[in-house]
Amino acid sequence: QVQLVESGGGLVQPGGSLRLSCAASNRTFMNYLMGWFRQAPGKEREFVGRISQSGESTYYAGSVRGRFTISRDNAKNTVYLQMNTLKPEDTAVYYCAVSTAAWSTTGWTKRQEYDYWGPGTQVTVSS
């Protein structure tokens, strides 16, 4: 079992940047695909992006593509979400998650495909 904890959230002005971190509790983390999701008040939790076990492959939702970058450091059991050019509509609680599924018909874009979740970190984009 993997436990996850996100950090790095906060208040940022539009156009600013933040880097979120997600620390895993053990080294089995390196065997898993990792995803980031977010949930705004009154909305469904939505896919942000995901990264393969090796870190060589990433995929992003259209709303963040070109602005957000996911990376991972398996030696540190940590995955990162670099967020640039932030917009007010990026305001949400951000969650990292682990998928143990060996394959996916959706490209691991659905929350149901993820088995373990962190508690989330709040990101607020406002002037």
C-alpha positions in Angstrom: 0.0 0.0 0.0 1.2 3.5 -0.8 0.4 6.6 1.2 0.6 10.0 -0.6 0.9 13.5 0.7 0.7 16.6 -1.4 2.4 20.0 -0.6 3.2 23.3 -2.2 -0.3 24.7 -2.6 -1.2 28.3 -1.8 -2.4 31.6 -3.0 -0.9 33.0 -6.2 -1.7 35.8 -8.6 -2.9 35.2 -12.1 0.0 34.6 -14.4 2.1 33.2 -11.5 3.6 29.8 -10.9 3.5 27.1 -8.2 5.1 23.7 -7.9 3.3 21.0 -6.1 5.0 18.0 -4.7 3.5 14.6 -3.9 5.6 12.4 -1.6 5.0 8.6 -1.4 5.5 6.6 1.7 7.6 3.8 0.2 9.7 2.8 -2.8 7.0 0.7 -4.4 6.0 4.1 -5.7 8.5 3.8 -8.6 6.5 0.9 -10.0 3.3 2.9 -10.5 1.9 5.4 -12.9 1.0 8.6 -11.1 -1.7 11.1 -11.9 -2.8 14.6 -10.8 -6.4 15.6 -10.5 -8.2 18.7 -9.3 -11.5 19.5 -7.9 -13.1 23.0 -7.8 -16.0 23.8 -5.5 -19.2 22.4 -6.8 -17.5 20.5 -9.6 -16.4 17.0 -10.3 -12.9 15.9 -9.8 -11.1 16.2 -13.1 -8.0 14.8 -14.7 -5.0 17.1 -14.9 -2.2 14.9 -16.1 -0.3 11.7 -15.6 3.3 10.4 -15.8 4.5 6.9 -16.5 6.5 4.8 -14.1 9.8 5.7 -15.7 8.9 9.4 -16.2 9.4 9.1 -20.0 5.8 9.5 -20.9 3.4 12.2 -19.8 -0.1 13.2 -20.9 -2.1 16.3 -20.0 -5.7 17.6 -20.1 -6.3 20.1 -22.8 -7.0 22.9 -20.3 -3.5 22.7 -18.8 -1.4 21.5 -21.7 1.5 23.8 -22.4 1.3 25.4 -18.9 1.7 22.4 -16.5 4.5 19.9 -16.4 4.6 16.7 -14.4 7.9 15.1 -13.5 9.0 12.5 -11.0 12.1 11.6 -8.9 11.9 7.9 -8.1 14.9 8.1 -5.9 13.0 10.6 -3.7 9.6 8.9 -4.0 8.2 12.2 -5.2 6.2 13.4 -8.2 5.9 17.1 -9.1 3.4 19.3 -10.8 4.9 22.5 -12.1 2.1 25.0 -12.9 2.9 28.1 -14.9 0.7 31.0 -16.2 -1.9 30.2 -13.7 -5.5 31.3 -14.2 -8.3 31.9 -11.8 -10.0 28.8 -13.3 -7.1 26.7 -12.0 -8.3 27.3 -8.5 -9.0 23.9 -6.9 -7.9 21.3 -4.5 -5.1 19.3 -6.3 -4.7 15.6 -5.7 -2.0 13.1 -6.6 -2.9 9.5 -7.1 -1.4 6.1 -7.9 -2.7 3.7 -10.5 -1.7 0.1 -10.2 -3.6 -0.8 -13.4 -1.3 -2.4 -16.0 -3.4 -1.1 -18.9 -6.2 1.4 -19.6 -8.7 2.1 -22.3 -8.8 5.8 -21.4 -5.2 6.6 -21.0 -5.5 6.7 -17.3 -7.6 9.8 -17.4 -10.5 8.6 -15.2 -10.4 8.8 -11.4 -11.8 5.3 -11.1 -8.5 3.9 -12.5 -6.6 5.2 -9.5 -6.2 3.2 -6.3 -4.5 5.5 -3.8 -5.0 9.2 -3.2 -3.4 11.9 -1.2 -5.5 14.3 0.9 -5.1 17.2 -1.5 -3.6 20.7 -1.4 -5.5 23.9 -2.1 -4.4 26.1 -4.9 -6.0 29.5 -5.2 -5.4 31.8 -8.1 -6.6 35.3 -7.4 -5.5 38.9 -7.5 
